[in-house]
């Protein structure tokens, strides 16, 4: 394994996590402002979200440093534990009326534009393959075609919603296409782990995601990509206009 490439990969993932969370906070700030939430309440809510996010990353980091995720003998492998809490949170938000209000005032192009980050993610995987710690099937050299979503995201956001356009059907199809490609690479990653049901026997096995900071890939980056697709779809299916006032304290 090339140590310099490994270190570069660590830096890329850390910077990507910071960038994605920053974009998330920008969108949150915008939505709360458009919903006329009072400034002290907006600031307090953003602070709670930031603290929760930091706690989650610290928790994942501690488990990774302790070697918790490196045990691939259990079924399912412990790495998948990192995915469960974000998926639960996404499910809660998808059925939240208050979050639906926030999505109504968020530009529909934003959840699509942000998917361009998957270009960088795919370049990271390709670099990791050249560095000797990412299996080839997880890259665009072989079975991972997720880069298509990243490449088409800027164009899709503009074509579907730019200049007052509203191409709902095309946006729905694009989002489902992105979810399929995301699920594809997720399954490839799982079937490349050194477990009893491993399918891809080429080396290296997919063990790098058990280490810091790569545990943030299943613990944040992959759920983030899924969330943006699902939130975009919910935007497309929301039809009831939002009221002028909004309070976080309302049920």
Number of C-alpha atoms within 10 A of each C-alpha: 13 11 11 10 18 19 11 14 20 17 14 17 21 15 12 18 19 12 13 18 17 13 14 15 16 12 18 19 16 17 21 24 15 16 19 14 17 12 11 8 14 18 13 11 15 16 13 10 13 15 10 12 14 11 12 17 16 12 12 25 19 12 17 21 14 11 13 15 22 18 15 17 11 9 11 11 17 16 23 15 14 22 19 14 14 20 18 11 12 19 13 11 15 17 11 13 12 16 15 18 20 21 22 20 17 20 15 21 20 18 25 28 18 19 24 20 19 21 17 15 21 20 15 20 21 20 18 23 20 16 18 17 22 26 26 24 19 25 24 17 11 10 13 21 18 24 23 17 23 23 15 16 26 17 14 21 20 16 17 20 18 14 8 9 10 15 15 15 10 12 23 18 12 20 23 14 16 23 19 13 18 22 15 16 20 16 12 21 21 21 18 25 23 20 18 11 11 15 13 19 12 11 13 18 20 23 21 18 21 28 21 20 22 23 24 25 21 20 24 23 23 20 22 22 21 19 21 20 23 20 21 22 21 17 21 18 11 13 9 8 9 15 8 8 9 17 13 12 7 7 7
